[in-house]
Amino acid sequence: MSRPAAPPPSPPAPQAPPAAAWPPAPPSAPPPRPSAPPAPAPYAPAPSPYAAPRPAAPSPQPAPWQAAPSGYAAAPDETQGARTLGILFLGILLVLACVLPMMMPAMGKVEVMFTNFTLLGEEQVRFVGKLLLLLPGIAGIAAIVLAFAVRNVVRSIILLGLGIAAFVLPLFDETAGRLPGIVAFTGPGSGIGLVCMFAGAAVLYAGCRSRCFRPWSLAAAIVGAIGGAIYVASLVLPQTAGADIEIVRQFKMLERQTMVEGIVQLVVTVLALLACVLCFINIPLAPKGRKLGVAAFWLLLVSMLLCYYGMILVPGLQGGDIPGELILPLIVVTLKTGSFILGTVLLVGVGLADLIVNLSRGGAPAAAAGGPPLYSTPGASPYGAPAPYAPPSPYAAPSPYGGAPAAPPQDDTSARLQRLNDAYARGLISPAEYERKKNEILSRM
């Protein structure tokens, strides 16, 4: 017996639409527009593991005329030890010239007088003469103090000024040259030859000494050549008014009575002339500039020692028999007067040489703009040590205009991507066009 079928479900009753709210709500703000997609990052090709590294750019070098920083700690210099020792020796020499006494034999005994101090109270000695008596001591103490306290251009200027003062002061007092132990380089009785001889020796010493420390310095070469020219000119000029020229006077002294003195003077002249010749040929580009400077320096120094000490001692000894009580006074007078002459000349020479070395502390100048140094590399020894060999870079081919080296070569894909990145960075193409062109380039790889 079958069961009757269930009646179909009745459709749902229609519902009334909801009543609209009153008052109506204000219209809402329009939806925000979609923002533009972010700009794609420029494509940068990955570096190849086989590409050779580019050489590092050389550090800029200071100009050769640029002054070094003041102070020894700020700009250490390996020549400071030798220069300090030379200035210390100069100070001791000048102090000796001031404190050594004059020993004069009188009535069987030797009278000792410290003329640099006892003559200060004499009314006959003028003010300029008193300054000349004290100048060796003042300059000597100043040199000893400056050797350790100051190591820059200030030291050079002070020494040079003291030396020039010793040359200039006798011009204001014609009696200064008659003081014991004092030699007037200038004044009424001095000829142009005498002035040129001492001034040329001082300038020549400055050129020789500065070439020992700075063989590449053009200023040192010029100063040495000028000093040599002044010294050579002094040989063809009279030392005093109305006298023969110096070279003729030296040959005339080769007589029986003055033969030893004439020989010593000729040896002095030959040594000084050899130093002058070395300074003339020692140009800044010379491969052995420092060796020539050292040779000229020692030739000149030996010549000055023979001239300023030997020319005082030899005339007193060549007379024959000398009493024993006069030997010691002669030696003391030689030391005192020779130290005054040598110290005064070296004041100008050492001061000028120290000034050149301080102003040339920037290093060896380059042979051309951007070229290698002449004698040493930056930071190397100033004595001209050769630089270690560095193999050239494979990309160091010179440009056709002599400028910077050419850039490493790039393949076609990298070059096109580089140009595309440049155009996009300059805003010449849109982001969509940039993506399309980049995909085209990459698809061809």
DODREN-302711 format. One record per residue (C-alpha): x, y, z. Coordinates in steps of 0.05 Angstrom, whole numbers, plus 5000, padded with zeros to 4 digits. Last residue first. Example, Ala and Ser with C-alpha at 12.3 -4.5 7.8 and 13.67 -1.06 7.14 Angstrom:
% residues 2
527349795143;524649105156;
This chain:
% residues 445
641457594512;636257824462;630557774512;634158244559;634258804508;626858734491;624958674564;628659324578;625159664520;618359474546;619859654618;622560344599;616560474554;611960324612;615960754659;615761344611;621761584570;625962224570;625662324645;633262414654;633661774695;629861404642;634561624587;640661454629;637960764646;636660634572;643760854553;646660384605;642159814582;644559914511;651859914533;651059294575;647858924517;653159144467;659158924509;663259424550;670759594545;674359874607;674760634607;680460994570;685861314612;685162054630;687662594584;692862564527;687762744473;687262064440;686361724508;692161324535;691160584547;691060424621;685659904615;690259304623;693259644684;700759744684;705059314730;707759684791;715359704801;717559974868;719560714867;726860904863;729961254923;731261984906;733862264972;726962534989;724961855017;718161614995;711461925016;709462074945;714261714897;721361914886;726062254838;722262574781;715162414803;710462064753;706062474707;699262794723;701463454695;708663354674;715263134705;711963144773;714863534830;718463164886;715263254953;711463804990;717463975035;720364484987;718765105029;722264805090;728364605049;728965285017;728465645085;733665175116;738465325059;737466075068;738666045143;744565585136;747966025084;746566695117;748766465186;754266065152;757766705130;757466995200;759766345232;765666285184;768066995195;767066995271;769966295278;776066505238;777167115283;776666725348;780166085326;785866455293;786666925352;786966325399;792165975355;796466605351;795966715426;798265985437;804166035390;806666705415;809766465480;813965955443;817566485402;816666395327;822466205282;820566245209;815966775182;811166255152;807566155218;803866815225;801866835152;799266115157;794666205217;789966745190;789366475118;788765775147;782665925190;777866305144;780666045077;782265335095;775565235131;771865565073;775165125021;773664495062;766364715066;765964864991;768764194970;764263845021;757964194995;759664094921;760463344932;753863304970;750163684916;753063254861;750962634898;743962924908;742963094835;745262434807;739762344755;740063094737;733063374726;733963934777;740464184744;747064024775;751664274720;752564974748;752764734820;758264244804;762164804770;761465254831;763964704877;769964604832;771165364835;771165344911;776264794912;780765154862;780265814901;782065504968;787965144936;790265794904;789766144972;793865605006;799265644952;799666394959;800366355035;805965845028;809566264975;809266915014;816767065024;819266674964;814066904916;807466584896;803667194924;803267494854;798866914833;793967074888;793767814871;792267654798;786267224818;783767764865;783968364819;789568834837;788669364891;786170084884;780170004929;780069334965;777968644942;779168794869;774568434820;775967844774;775767314829;769367624858;765567474794;766766724803;763766774873;757667154848;756566634792;757166064841;752166374888;747266484831;747965754808;746865494878;740765934888;737765704821;738864964837;735965034907;729765394878;728764834827;728464314883;729263604858;735463454900;732063694964;736463515024;743363524992;740964054942;739364505002;746564465026;749664634958;744965224945;745765515014;753365435011;753465804945;749366374975;754266445033;760566374990;757766884940;756467384997;763567295024;766967354956;762167884929;763468354987;770968264981;770768394906;766469014914;771869334955;771969415030;775170035061;768770445067;764569875095;762569165081;765268505104;767668805169;771768295209;771368325284;776267965331;779368605354;775569235331;778469565270;772869345224;767769725265;771170395253;767370565189;760770515226;753970495189;756170035133;759069555185;751869375205;749769085137;753668425134;752568225206;745168425200;744467965139;746767385182;741867545238;736167605188;737766925156;737766585224;731166895243;727966745175;730066015177;727565895247;720766205229;720265745168;719465125211;723064735264;722965165327;725164965397;730864485382;735564845334;732265505352;735365505421;742365355395;741665855339;739166405385;745066285432;749966345374;746566955344;746667335411;753967135424;756267305354;752367975354;755168235420;761468555390;757768755327;752569115369;757969475408;760969705342;754269975320;753670365385;760470685378;766770455412;770871065434;766871115498;769270435523;764370055566;762769525514;770169415501;770868965561;765468475537;767568275466;774768435485;775567875535;782768065548;788467595566;795367915573;801267455557;807767585593;814767795574;813268535570;806668475532;804067875493;796767955472;791667405482;784767605455;779367215492;774466695466;767366845489;764467155426;767466735371;766366115414;758966285418;758766345342;761765655332;757165345383;751065635347;753465385279;754464685307;747364695333;744864935265;748464355231;745763845281;738664105271;739364045195;741963335200;736363125246;730863495208;732563145143;727762565158;721863045157;715762995201;710163475180;705263605237;710063385292;715663825267;711464455264;708764855207;705164505151;709264475087;709565065040;706864974970;712165104917;712464384895;704764364887;701363854931;700063164901;693062894889;692062164907;692261694848;685561384826;685160644842;686160184783;679859844757;678959124776;679558604720;672958304699;672657544705;667357504760;662857944717;659258494754;651658424755;648158864706;644459454736;637259534714;634060174736;628860074790;621760034765;617260634777;611760474826;604960324794;600460924788;595361024842;588260764835;583261324839;580261434907;572861274915;568261864907;566362204971;559461975000;552962294981;549462615040;544662155077;537162235062;532862585115;529462135124;531161395117;527861025060;522660505082;524859795073;521959435013;515559025030;516458285034;513557794984;510757145016;515056545005;512756034954;508655444981;512054784986;509254224942;504153734974;507053074999;505452464957;500451934986;503551295016;503350654977;500050005000;
